[in-house]
Amino acid sequence: MSQTPHDLHAEFPGKTDELHTLKTEDAHFARLTEEYNAVNDRIHRSESRLDLLTEAEEEALRRERMVLKDKIARMLAGAGTTP
């Protein structure tokens, strides 16, 4: 199994347990991680020249990945606190 750059475990080292827990307990978080992984895979495939995208399409995907990563980071940060 090859490592796809920017996978969530690489982006959030030391947060493997929190990622797993939130994915199993929070449907919204699980959807965000699925979206992130799908977008990240499309970017990786484009960078590897398996799929050809325009520069604008790839840039839009990078922005989308960043937004998703920020949402995931906020949820991870809030996972250790009680409301």
Secondary structure, DSSP 8 states (H G I E B T S, - for coil): ----TT-HHHHSTT-HHHHHHHHHH-HHHHHHHHHHHHHHHHHHHHHTTSS---HHHHHHHHHHHHHHHHHHHHHHHHHTS--
